[in-house]
């Protein structure tokens, strides 16, 4: 376990190397100095570090790898210290939350910037237990409760089992899943906490795709097996319905199950982050 993890762009390696040398006098520091670390090792170091430092420049703010590292740091509830390497750094919209965090200016590696960083690291020790982002706003808390009544953990686990068994409780499915997606679509107000809104969007997208696939599975083309003739007996109609479902399951199963796995993973990550910003949130309450 390291005290500090440093995320940086290769374009900023020179100043990052110098900073690491300075910090290692009194801290355990980990960074991918040679650029050869495996992804699993990087994420493990993020998960176990005390402080996450982001070397913030135009290059790092637009780096796919730095974005992934920042997302993991946020996901694990790490205390993040942005170090601005120039006066004006333009960050993309999905990282706008960085501007809400008190950081350190380090346009050059001098005594003042090192002193400011040392003070920020020491201050972080008093905040880590509660979490840097744990103060959820009242409006977000109310909206979260409203959303969660549709997609609570109990129902999502139940839905997973129903889809695997291909026996969906249609009224409950419409009430929970279709009701939730419709609400999110027409809702004028979204979460003010940008990262929380991003987590919900990452859950909404695969869920909407799953709904499309499930819709295809349980409402297949009738004319394939069930001709438009009206002379069928009740038994024959029931048999035709059974065959329709079997046909569609065979056609869509390979797409539905991987998408279901993606939805459950996004829901798990959503739960994890909610625990970071609102440790007392009641997940099991409908």
Protein Blocks (a to p, Z undefined) as FASTA:
>chain_A
ZZbdcdddfklmmmmmmmmmmmmmmpccdddfkopacfklmmmmmmmmmbdcddddfklm
mgfklmmmmmmmmmnopacddddfbfbdcddfklmmmmmpccdddfbccfklmmmmmmmm
mmmmmmmmnopklmccfklmmmmmmmmmmmgmklmmmmmmmmmnopacfklmmmmmmmmm
mmmmmpmbdcfblmlmmmmmmmmmmmmmmmmmmmmmmmccfklmmcfbfkbcfklmmmmm
mmmmmmmmmmmmmmmmmmmmmmmmmmmmmmmmmmmmmmmbcfklZZ
